[in-house]
Structures are given as structure tokens and as C-alpha cells.
């Protein structure tokens, strides 16, 4: 039995492109999840190792000064580890955001090009008197593209400012931790 209606190949092209785009985006998201999982495992392993070494040093401490030095060292390492973790976490997030922006930009450009082509094809095959309507639709699409570009540029600047703020805050926190004097065994805080 013959199908009642078959889709022309040109109608399937956008579906194929969209499917490939979404699969690529899903792959990028999975890559980000893998990076987050690796970061969490590495951070957890480092925290357990640090806890182990500090617990052994705490047990081996012979006096209050040695115990204070171990506590100070443990606190410093915990803060530095937390800052490093959050910086790496933000980096993964910013990388995923950049990839998502790239995909959205590409899809937006493809959509605009496809719509322009469709409007031109419609103009060639349409009856007389429709040109004004098609020109109006083209102007609306151009205005929408310009608005999208403006909004996207603003959001990109906002994301860059947020990234800079995160990096600055992390650097400031690390600087504050580094200002705390490091006490060795047998040293007293001034």
C-alpha cells in the first residue's frame, strides 16, 4: 500500500539538523557532568587525604603549640581547597555556558538564513500584491534578529562580569588566607 503523503526531503532537513544539534548539546552537557564528577571525586579524595594527614599530625602533637599549628594548617588547607573547588566549579559552568551560547548562536543564524530563503522563495512564487506583506515580515525578522543580538551581547557582558567577580572574590579570599601567618611546630602566634 502506498503512503498517502510522503514528506519531501527538504522538509526533513531541519528536523535532522535540529536532532544533530540537540545530540551535540546533550554530549556537551554530559561532558560537563563528567568534569563535575571528576572534580568532586578529586576534591573528595584530596579532602580525605588532608584529613588523614592532619589527624595523624594532631595525634602526634606533643603540646598546645603543635596542636595549634596543626589546626591552623588544617584550616588554611580547607579554605584553599574550598576556593580551588569553587573556582574549578565556576570554570566548568562558564565553559558549559559558552558552549550553549555557541550552539544557540549557530541555530539562530541557521534559522535566520532559512527564514530569509523561505521568504525569498515565497516572494518568487507568490501572486502579485504580496510583496509588501513579505517585506514587512522580513523587516520584523530583521528587527527580531537585531534585538536578539543586542540581548545576547548584553547577557554575554553580564556573564563575563560575573566570571570576573568570581575570580576576583576567589583571589581576595586566597589573599586573605595567605596573610594569616604560618606557624611551624613550636611557634606561637604574635
For each residue, the residues with C-beta under 8 A, 3 or more apart:
1:
2:
3: 6
4:
5:
6: 3
7: 11 12
8: 11 12
9: 12 13
10: 13
11: 7 8 14 15
12: 7 8 9 15 16
13: 9 10 16 17
14: 11 17 18 114
15: 11 12 18 19
16: 12 13 19 20
17: 13 14 20 21 110
18: 14 15 21 22 107
19: 15 16 22 23
20: 16 17 23 24
21: 17 18 24 25 103 106 107
22: 18 19 25 26
23: 19 20 26 27
24: 20 21 27 28 103
25: 21 22 28 29 99 100 103
26: 22 23 29 30
27: 23 24 30 31
28: 24 25 31 32 96 99 100 103
29: 25 26 32 33 96
30: 26 27 33 34
31: 27 28 34 35
32: 28 29 35 36 92 95 96
33: 29 30 36 37
34: 30 31 37 38
35: 31 32 38 39 92 95
36: 32 33 39 40 89 92
37: 33 34 40 41
38: 34 35 41 42
39: 35 36 42 43 85 88 89 92
40: 36 37 43 44
41: 37 38 44 45
42: 38 39 45 46
43: 39 40 46 47 81 85
44: 40 41 47 48
45: 41 42 48 49
46: 42 43 49 50 81
47: 43 44 50 51 81
48: 44 45 51 52
49: 45 46 52 53
50: 46 47 53 54 74 77 78 81
51: 47 48 54 55
52: 48 49 55 56
53: 49 50 56 57
54: 50 51 57 58 70 73 74 77
55: 51 52 58 59
56: 52 53 59 60
57: 53 54 60 61 70 73
58: 54 55 61 67 70 71
59: 55 56
60: 56 57 66
61: 57 58 66 67 69 70
62: 66
63: 66 67
64: 67 68
65: 68 69 183 185 186 187 188
66: 60 61 62 63 69 70 185 186
67: 58 61 63 64 70 71
68: 64 65 71 72 183 189
69: 61 65 66 72 73 183 184 185 186 187
70: 54 57 58 61 66 67 73 74
71: 58 67 68 74 75
72: 68 69 75 76 180 182 183
73: 54 57 69 70 76 77 182 183
74: 50 54 70 71 77 78
75: 71 72 78 79
76: 72 73 79 80 177 180 182
77: 50 54 73 74 80 81
78: 50 74 75 81 82
79: 75 76 82 83 173 177
80: 76 77 83 84 174 177
81: 43 46 47 50 77 78 84 85
82: 78 79 85 86
83: 79 80 86 87 170 173 174 177
84: 80 81 87 88
85: 39 43 81 82 88 89
86: 82 83 89 90 166 170
87: 83 84 90 91 166 167 170
88: 39 84 85 91 92
89: 36 39 85 86 92 93
90: 86 87 93 94 163 166 167
91: 87 88 94 95
92: 32 35 36 39 88 89 95 96
93: 89 90 96 97
94: 90 91 97 98 159 163
95: 32 35 91 92 98 99
96: 28 29 32 92 93 99 100
97: 93 94 100 101 159
98: 94 95 101 102
99: 25 28 95 96 102 103
100: 25 28 96 97 103 104
101: 97 98 104 105 152 156
102: 98 99 105 106
103: 21 24 25 28 99 100 106 107
104: 100 101 107 108 152
105: 101 102 108 109 152
106: 21 102 103 109 110
107: 18 21 103 104 110 111
108: 104 105 111 112 145 148
109: 105 106 112 113
110: 17 106 107 113 114
111: 107 108 114 115
112: 108 109 115 116 141 145
113: 109 110 116 117
114: 14 110 111 117 118
115: 111 112 118 119 141
116: 112 113 119 120 138 141
117: 113 114 120 121
118: 114 115 121 122
119: 115 116 122 123 134 137 138 141
120: 116 117 123 124
121: 117 118 124 125
122: 118 119 125 126 130 134
123: 119 120 126 130 131 134
124: 120 121
125: 121 122
126: 122 123 130 131 134
127: 130
128: 131
129: 132
130: 122 123 126 127 133 134
131: 123 126 128 134 135
132: 129 135 136
133: 130 136 137
134: 119 122 123 126 130 131 137 138
135: 131 132 138 139
136: 132 133 139 140
137: 119 133 134 140 141
138: 116 119 134 135 141 142
139: 135 136 142 143
140: 136 137 143 144
141: 112 115 116 119 137 138 144 145
142: 138 139 145 146
143: 139 140 146 147
144: 140 141 147 148
145: 108 112 141 142 148 149
146: 142 143 149 150
147: 143 144 150 151
148: 108 144 145 151 152
149: 145 146 152 153
150: 146 147 153 154
151: 147 148 154 155
152: 101 104 105 148 149 155 156
153: 149 150 156 157
154: 150 151 157 158
155: 151 152 158 159
156: 101 152 153 159 160
157: 153 154 160 161
158: 154 155 161 162
159: 94 97 155 156 162 163
160: 156 157 163 164
161: 157 158 164 165
162: 158 159 165 166
163: 90 94 159 160 166 167
164: 160 161 167 168
165: 161 162 168 169
166: 86 87 90 162 163 169 170
167: 87 90 163 164 170 171
168: 164 165 171 172
169: 165 166 172 173
170: 83 86 87 166 167 173 174
171: 167 168 174 175
172: 168 169 175 176
173: 79 83 169 170 176 177
174: 80 83 170 171 177 178
175: 171 172 178 179
176: 172 173 179 180
177: 76 79 80 83 173 174 180
178: 174 175
179: 175 176
180: 72 76 176 177
181: 189 190
182: 72 73 76
183: 65 68 69 72 73 187 188 189
184: 69 187
185: 65 66 69
186: 65 66 69
187: 65 69 183 184
188: 65 183
189: 68 181 183
190: 181
